[in-house]
Structure formats: structure tokens, C-alpha cells
């Protein structure tokens, strides 16, 4: 559904790229579950917000999200994107390097009533971190 793709695009630009808390609250269902959270870690909406606001945004200046592909089927939207920025702050224990960082992501979001209900995703962050250590 095109409107579900619009919801996901809005999340990526307004929430991830621009850090807008009001958009985050508008777009997250109260019963949201992040199915890709590490075992034992919180998997609610606030933990998703914390990932962007406490991990990525402080570490990467000029953070941008580039959406390469989106496919919608039923209530799910699959997106292939790149989150990039300049590594100007600590990133998961790695001191700033000043290098451009690009994290490739593929995620699936289930949308209900124009809000995120579930998320599954894979990303290249482990490889990015390994590259920053060299």
C-alpha cells in the first residue's frame, strides 16, 4: 500500500535523519515490538528511539538516510537504505575518526493505522565498527 510506504519514508526522514520526537510519537503504535532487538534487550518503542538518539545521532554528524528501494505487500513494507554521516562522536566505544560512515540496512516494518507495529531488520553496523577500528 502506498500510504504504508509513506509512513516508513516519513519515519526514516523525520525520525532517524532529523531526530524529531513528535514524529516518532505520531508514528509508533503503543504495542510496537522490535523483533530485531538483541536477546535480553528491550524491544519496545523507547529502545528504538534510544538507538537513534543515544547511539547514532551523537556519533554521526550530518546524518542522512537514503532510501534505495521499497516494496510493500499487505501491511508490511521492506526498505533497503543507507544511514550515513561523519564519525565525529564516540560510536559504541570507538573514538571519533572523522571518517564518513555508511550503514547499509534492510528492514521490514508492519504498519497498522499509519503507525509502526513491528520491525525486523539487518544492517552492516558490525562491519562498519570493525572498519573503524583499523
C-alpha positions in Angstrom: 0.0 0.0 0.0 1.5 3.4 -1.0 0.3 5.0 2.3 2.3 2.4 4.3 5.4 3.3 2.3 4.8 7.0 3.0 4.7 6.1 6.8 8.0 4.3 6.5 9.6 7.1 4.4 8.4 9.7 7.0 9.9 7.7 9.8 13.2 7.4 8.1 13.5 11.1 7.3 11.7 12.8 10.2 12.8 10.4 13.0 16.1 8.8 12.0 17.5 11.6 9.9 16.0 14.7 11.6 15.6 13.3 15.2 12.0 14.6 15.6 10.5 13.2 18.8 7.0 14.4 17.8 7.1 12.4 14.6 8.4 9.4 16.5 5.4 9.6 18.9 3.0 10.0 16.0 4.4 7.0 14.1 4.8 4.4 16.8 1.9 2.2 18.0 1.7 1.7 21.7 2.2 -2.1 21.3 5.2 -1.7 19.0 7.7 -4.6 19.1 11.3 -4.5 17.6 11.8 -8.1 16.6 15.5 -7.4 15.9 16.4 -6.3 19.3 19.3 -8.4 20.8 18.3 -11.3 23.1 17.5 -9.9 26.5 17.5 -6.3 25.4 14.3 -4.1 25.5 12.3 -4.4 22.3 9.8 -1.6 22.8 9.5 1.8 21.0 11.6 3.7 23.5 14.5 1.3 22.9 14.3 2.0 19.2 14.3 5.8 19.9 17.4 5.3 22.2 19.2 3.6 19.3 18.9 6.6 17.1 19.2 9.3 19.8 21.8 7.8 22.1 23.9 5.8 19.7 23.8 7.1 16.1 22.9 10.8 16.3 25.7 11.7 18.9 28.2 9.7 16.9 27.4 10.8 13.3 27.2 14.4 12.3 25.4 15.3 9.0 23.3 12.1 9.5 21.3 11.2 6.4 19.1 8.4 5.3 19.0 7.4 1.7 16.2 5.1 0.7 17.2 2.9 -2.3 14.2 0.6 -2.6 10.9 0.0 -1.0 8.4 -2.9 -1.6 5.0 -3.0 0.1 2.9 -6.1 0.4 -0.1 -6.2 2.6 0.6 -4.4 5.9 4.4 -4.8 5.5 7.0 -2.5 3.9 10.5 -3.7 3.1 13.1 -0.9 2.7 16.7 -1.0 1.6 18.5 2.1 2.8 21.8 3.6 3.9 22.3 5.6 7.0 25.4 7.7 6.7 27.3 10.5 8.4 30.7 11.7 9.6 32.0 9.9 12.6 32.5 12.9 14.9 31.5 11.4 18.2 32.1 8.1 20.1 30.3 5.2 18.4 29.8 2.1 20.6 33.2 2.6 22.3 35.1 3.8 19.2 36.6 7.3 19.4 35.7 9.7 16.6 37.7 9.1 13.4 36.4 11.9 11.2 35.6 9.3 8.5 32.4 9.0 6.6 30.4 6.1 7.8 27.7 4.3 5.8 25.5 1.7 7.4 23.5 -0.5 5.0 20.1 -1.6 6.3 17.3 -3.8 5.1 14.3 -3.7 7.3 10.7 -4.8 7.3 8.0 -2.8 9.1 4.5 -3.9 9.8 2.2 -0.8 9.7 -1.3 -0.6 11.2 -3.3 2.6 11.2 -0.3 4.6 9.8 1.9 3.5 12.8 4.8 1.1 13.2 3.6 -2.1 15.0 6.6 -4.4 14.3 10.1 -4.1 13.0 12.6 -6.7 11.7 16.0 -5.6 10.3 19.5 -6.4 9.4 22.4 -4.0 9.0 26.1 -3.7 8.3 26.9 -1.9 11.6 29.2 -4.7 12.9 31.3 -4.5 9.7 31.3 -0.7 9.9 32.6 -0.9 13.5 35.3 -3.3 12.5 36.4 -1.0 9.8 36.6 2.0 12.1 38.9 0.0 14.4 41.5 -0.4 11.7 
